[in-house]
Amino acid sequence: MKKLIQNYIHKITENDIEMFAFKNNIKLCKKEVSILYYYVKNEYETLLYGDSTCIFHDLKEKLSSENYEKVISLFKMYKEKYGHYL
């Protein structure tokens, strides 16, 4: 499973981030898209397998409060739903 995720992350684009957010009723500005793209590309292992507290602390300062709440809620929902596959 890790290799599959790694391959997907390698191919992900900023547009993918923006479209996923849009489909989940999160309207990101370009800066927020770039920020989330950076964290997904560079910190996905921590987000999926480690303690993501520091990452979300950083994101809280970099995203609008509304988008931060939506992102963290979406993250928790997917982590709960699919975490056992990891």
N, C-alpha and C positions, 0 to 999 in steps of 0.2 A: 504494500500500500504506500509506503514512504516514497518509493521510486516513482510511482504513478503521480503522486502529489508533486514531487520535485519536477517532473517533466511538465506538468501543467503550469506550475509557477514560473518555470523557465520561459514559457510561451505567452504568459499573460501580458496584456497591454494596459495602458492608462484608459483606453476606450472600454476595455472589459470591466474595469473597476467602475467607471462612470455608468455603464449600462446596467450592471448588477445593482448599483445603488439606486438608479432610476426605477428599475423594476420593483424595488423594495421601498418605494416612496421616500427616497433620500435624494434631495437635490443638492449636489455638491458644486462649489465653485471650482475653477481650474486648480487653484492652489490646494484645496482639500483633496482633489483627485490625485494630485502629485504626491501629497503627503501620504495618503493611504497606499498608493502604489509603492512608494518607497518602503513602507513597513511590511507590506505583503511580500514584496520581492526579497527583502533582506532579513526579515524577522519571522518568516512563516513557521520555522521550526519552534521558536519560542512561543508563538501564538498557539500552535497546535499541541505541542508536547511539553511545554515548560510553564513557568510562572510569568504570565503576561501582564502582571500588575504594573510594572515599570513602563511598558509600552502604552498601556491605556492611560497612565498618568501623563505621559508625554502628549498623547493625542488629545487629552482633555484641554491642554493649553493651546493646541494648534487648530482644533476644529471649532466651529460654532457650537454653542452649548446644545442647540437642538439636534444638530447632526451627530454630535458626540453621543448623546443619549440614544439616538436611533441606531448608530453603529454598534454600540456596546450591547444593546438589546438584541440586535440581529446576530451578533457574535455569540452571545449566550444561548440563543435559541438553536443555532446551528451546532454549537459545541455539545449541547444537551442531546440534540437529535441524532448527530452522527459521531459523537465522540467515542463511542464504543467500537467503531470501525477502525479507529486510529491505533 
